[in-house]
Amino acid sequence: MRGACGYEDVVQEGYGLETAALSEALFNKGQGCGSCYEIKCVDDPKWCKPGQLTLMVTGTNNCPPNWNQASDNGGWCNPPREHFDIAKPAFAKIAEYKAGIVPIMYRRVPCMKKGGIKFTITGNPYFNQVLVWNVGGAGEVTSLQVKGNKNLKWTAMKRLWGQKWETDAKMVGESLTFRVRGSDGRYSTSWHVAPNNWQFGQTFEGKNFKFKPSPWKRAHATFYEGGSGTFGGACGYHDVVKEGYGLETVALSDALFNKGQSCGSCFEIKCVDSPQWCKPGQPVLAVTATNHCPPNWNQPSDNGGWCNPPREHFDIAKPVFLNIVAQHKAGIVPVEYRRVPCKKKGGIRFTITGNPYFNEVLVWNAAGSGDVTSVEVKGGKLQWTPLERMWGQRWVTGAKLSGEALTFRVGESDGRTITSVNVAPRIGSLARPTKARTLPSLEKKHVMSSNAFDGCQ
């Protein structure tokens, strides 16, 4: 049940017995290891279990070709057939054992994992092997890099087989950082995950492709007037409805706004401890941070200066304030809130304005943590160039972008990076600053999703 992917024990490593050996067409020379699928038995009432039950499996092995048998009679895993050889304990959940082979429908889905990506280091000082496992999101790993804290610079490791990677670079005595790239183009960097005194045979846990909800915390909320064209204010969004945020938006106090870095972050808010004003049942409102609630130093923090530091306060767009409060005249109400993953349709968007000497990029529709901490751009001739935050999620550079096919690399607060390769075709001039170009990311997966799993985990 492990074999060709290099996993040691699929149960202990969290995959369980819900595993499958993939035919060559799906195995993809080992890259398919760790990918996740939903499978259901169809069109065979004799052998399929009633109700078309769905089985979740992870690709952990290879089903090799059998060239002595025809593809439709024994050589089930011969290319180009897409075939799943399911672990016997799991097969029984969707079909009868003696069925032998059954028709199915399947789809790729995000891999949901507990904890971070795991790195098991084996070998010796002259030959290092790293098994990468417990990968969320796309599940499969397309590249692995390692970096030390002393002499070892970023070094690309080679796939030995499955999800075992190798390098002869000197890793011993270094605190190790790993950068993993999933098949959806996203990166997860686990900084200094292994200490200087790590030993061969040890396993270390890093960051995964997932932004987790935070614990519930206490704060207060008010509402403010405006519309789709103004609720994006201090974050630089043009129209929160057209850009997919809807009217479920909020202005954050200084303590939460973090000088614009929190723009795009998502929260769940519920009114509490005020029976007079809170709606019954404590309904939860999901909002995106799109604006700033500035301090009011002329008012005390507990009487009008609600957004004065260090208060954590939410000034909610008036149209949705009533989702959690019985009447607007409540004014200010106590709330509980928590950060949650942002779920978006499609890829990150880049809207470019400016002129050939000053380029401005608005980054929006970011999923996962939602907030953007860094933006880099690269062209055919232009090397990787960091942009500077001008305000909110508007980023600027004086580098020459005109005439280049542009690739953007976006960093989010959870440590992940998303690279959108050649997302902008070669364009002539940005001389007319009033005309923006909006570019959808080529990334089909985001942070709760991708391809068949729309977004990022």
N, C-alpha and C positions, 0 to 999 in steps of 0.2 A: 504493500500500500504506500510505500515511500519510494524506494528504488531510484529511478532515473532523475528525480529532482534533488536528491541528496538530503532530504529531511531524515532525521534520526528516528523519531518516534512521533507519528502524526497525532496521537492522542495527547501525549505530554506537551507537544508543541502547539496545541490548541485547535488543530484541524478536525479532530475527532475521527470517526470512521466514515463520515460523509465525504468520501474522497472518490476521485475517478482517475483512471489512466487515459490519457488523451491520444487520439490517433495522430499520425505525423502532421496532418493538416492543421490541427489545433495545438499540438505540442510545440511546434515552431522552434525546433532545435534547443528546447529547454526554456525558451523565453516564456512559454505558457504556464510554467510552474507557478503556482500561487494564485492563478486566475480563478474566479468564482462564477458559478452557473446555477440557474434554476432549470430543473428538468422535470418534465411530466410525461407519463406514458399516454399515448393517444392511439385512436383508430384500431384498437385490438381488445374488444370487450372480453375475449376469452382469458387474456393474461393480464391486462391492466387492472390495477386495483380500482374499485368504484370511486367516482367523484374526481378523477384526474388530479390526484394529490400531487403537490409540488415538492420536489426534493432539492435542497441546496447542497451543492458539492464544490469542493476545491480540487483543482488539477494538481496532483501530487506525484504522478508517474506517467510513463509513456507506454502506450499500446503499440508495439512494433508491427511493421508489415509482416504478412505471411504470404510470400510470393508463390508458395506451393498451392495456394488456394485462390479461387476466383474471388474478386472483390464482393460479389453478391452471394458467396457461398463459402464462408469460413475465413476469407481474407478481409474481415470487416474493417480492419484498420489500415488497409492498403490505401495509399494516396490515389485520388484526392478526396477520399471519403472522410467526412466529419463524423467521428464515432466516439462514444464514451464507454469505456470498460469500467463499470461501477463496482466499488467494493461490495462484496456479497451482503454484508449486514445492512448496507444502505439500499441496495437494489430491491430488497424485500419490502421497502416502504412504498414503492410505486408499482411493483409487478410481482408475479409469482416466480419463484426460483426456476422451475422447470420450463419456463417460457423460452429460456435460452437467449434469444434476441427479440427485442420489441421496438416498434417505432416510437419515437419521442419528438417532443418539441423542446427547444432549449433557448436560453438567452443569457448573455453576459450580464452580471449584476455587480454592484459594488461589494467589495469584501469588508465585512464589519468585524473588526478585531478589538479585543480588550488589550489595553496597554499599548506600548510603543513597538516599533520595529525592533527585532532582536538580531544581534550579531554574535555568532559563535565562532571564535578564532581557534584554529588548529594549525599544526605544522611544526616548523622549527625556525630558528633565526634566519635561515637562508631561503625558506620557502613558506610563505604564509597563505593559509586558506581561510576564507570567511564564508560561513553559511548565513544567508540572509533569510529571515522568516518572520511570520506574523505581520505581514505587510497589508495594510488597509487600502481602501480605494481600488485602484486597478488590480492590485494583488501581485501582479508580475513585475519583475525588476528588469529594466533594459540596460542600466549602467550603474556602476558602483565606483566611487572615488574615495580615497583615504588621505588624511592629512595628519601630521604630527604637530606637536607644539615646540619642536626644537629644529631638527634638520630636514624632516620629511615634508616636502611641499606637496600640493595636490597631485595625487598619482592615480591614474586610471587603472583599475583592476580588470583582469580578463576573466571571462566566464570559463570555468574549468568544465563544468557540466551542471545542468539544472540550475539551482540557485547557489551553487558553490563557486566562489570567485577566488582568484589567486593573484599573487604578486611576489616578486623576489626582492622588493624594496625593503630596506631595514626598518621594521616597525617596532622592534623591541626597545623598551626604555622611553617610548614616546607616549604622551597622552593622545589618544586617537579620536579624530572626528571623521564621521562617515557621511557621504552625500549620496543618496539613493534617488534614482530617476525611475518613475513608473512609466508604463506604456502609454499613459495619457499625457505625458509631457511634463508632469509636475515633479518637483524635487522636494525631498525632505532631508534637511541637514541636521544631524545629531552631533552637537558640539561636545568635544571632550568626553565622549561616552565611556571610553576606557581610560582608567588612570595610568600614570607613568609605570606603575608596578604590576600591570596586568600580566596574566599567565596564560599560556596555551591551554585550551580546553575550557576557558571561561566564556560565559555568555553575558552580553551587555545589552541594556534596553535603551533605545533612543526615541526620537519623535516619530509619530505615525502620520499618515495622510488623513488627519481628522482633527476638527476643532470641536472640543467637547463643551457642553453647557457648564457654566460656572454655578456655584452654590447660590441660593437665594439670599439677597441682602436687603436691608431696609433703606428707604429714601422717601422723598416726597415728590409730588407731581402737580403741575398746573397746566393750563392750556394757553395757546396764543393764536391770534388771527392770522390769516394769510391764504395763499392759494398755491396751486401746483408750480407756479413760476417763482414763488418767493420762499417756499419751505426749504429750498436747497441752499439758500443764502450763503452762509459762511463756509460751506463745503465746496461751493463752486458748481453744483449741479444746476443744469439749465431748467429742466421741467421734471419734477419728481415722478409725475404720472407717466409721461412719455418714456422716461428712462427706467421704468419698471419698479420703482419704489412704492408707487401708489401714494395715497394720502396718509398711510400708516407710518408717519415720520415723527421725529422728535428732535428738539434742540437740547443739547447737553450743557450742563454747567461746566465751569472751568475745570473742576476736579475730574470730570469724565471726558471732556473734549480733547484734552491733551494736545493743545496747540494745533488741532486739525487732524492729528493722526487717527482719531477715533471715527472720522467720517466714513460711513459705510458699514460700521459695526451694527450688529443686530441684538435686540433685547426682547425679553418677555417681561411684561409689567402687569401686576394685578393690584387692585385697590384693596386695602386691608384695614381692619380696626376702626372703621367708621360706618356703622350700620345706617346712619342717617343719609350718607352720600354714596357709599359703595353699592354697586348693583349686586343683587342677591346671587349667591353661588360663586363669587370671586372669579368672573370670567377673565381670561388671560388675553392681553393685547400684545401682538407681535409688531414691533416697530423697528425702523432703521434710523440711525443717526444721520441727519442731513443738514443740521444747522447748529448754531452756538447760542446759548443763553448767557449773555454777558453779565458780569457783576453789576450790582446797583449799590454803590458805596454810600449813597444818600439814605439808604434804609438799613436797619439792622438785619442780620442774617435770619432771624426768626420772625421778622415782620416786614415783608416786602422785598428784602434782599435775598430772595430764595436761592439765587444762583451764585451768591458770594462764596469764595473759597473758605473753608475746605468742604462745603456742602456738596453732596452728590444729589443732583436734582434733575428732573425731566420736565421740560416744557413741551407738552404734547400738542400736535396739530389739532385745532379745535374740532374738525369734522369727525375725528376718531376718539376724542376724549370721552364722548358719551358711550363708547363701547364698554367702559369699565366703571363709569360714574353715572348716577341717576340723573343729575341735572348740572348744567354749566355753573350755576351759582354756588356750587360746592367750593369753587375757587381753588383751594389747595387741599390735597388729600394725602394721607400716608399710603405708601405703596411698598410692595416687595418687587424686586427685579433680579434678573440674571442675564448674563451674556449667553447667546445661543448661536449655533452655526447659521450663516446666511444661506438660503437656498435660492438659486437663480436659474433662469432659463437661458441657455446659450452660454457663450464665452464672455470673458472680460472684454469691455469695449474701451477703445481709445479714440478720443475726439481731439484732432490736431488743429490748432489755430496759430496765428502769429504771422511771421514773415521770414524771409530767408536768413535773417540775422538774429531772430529771437523766436524760438519755437515753444509753444505751450501745449501740453497734453493733459486733457482731463481723463482720469481713469475711473471707470464706473462699471456697475454690474458685476462686482467681485463677490464671489461666494466664499464659503468657509468662514474664516474669521471676519471677512468683509472689509477690514481696514488695511490700507496699503502703507507699508513702512519704507519701501524703496522702489525706485523705477530706474531701469537701465535701458538704453537703446543701442542697437547695432545695425549697421548697414552693410552693403557689399564692400565698400571701402572704409566706412566708419567703424572703428574698433569700439568695443563695449565702453559706453559713456554713461556715467550716472547723471540723472536729472536731479534738480533741487526742488524741494517742495516750495511753491510760491505761497499758496494758502489752500487749506482744505485738501482736496484731491486734485488740485491743479499743479502740474509739475513743469519746470522750464529748463531749457538749455540753450546756449548760444552756439552749439555745434551745428554744422551744416547738414541738415536732413534732406533738403530738396534733391531729387534725382536719385535717391537711394531706396531700395526695397528694405523696409524696416522690420526688425525683430525687437520685441520688447520682453524684458525680464522683470516680473513684478514680485516683490517680497511682501509677505503678510506677517502680521504680528505673532502668528503661531510658529514662525520659523520656516514655513514652506515658501518655495518660489515657483512661479508659473512662467514658463517661457513660451511665447507665441511667435513662432518662426515665420519670417517673411509675411507678417500679417498685413502690412501695407505694401502695395505694389510701388514701383518707381513712379514718383509724381514729379511734375515739373516745378511748380512754384507755389509757395505759400504767401505770395506777396499781398493777397487780399485778405486782411485779417478778419473780415466780417464773415467769410465763408469757411465753415468748419468741415472737416472730413471725419466722419465717424467710422471706425474700423472694428468689425467684430473679431475677436480673437479666433485664431485657427484651432485653439484648444477645444476639443469637443467634450472634455471632461473638466469639471471645475473643482471642487472640494465638496461636496456631498455628491459627485457624479462624473459621467463621461459616456461616449458612444451609446451603448445600450443602457448605461447608467449615467444619466444626464446630469453632470456636475461633478462635485468633489465630495469625498467623504470627510 
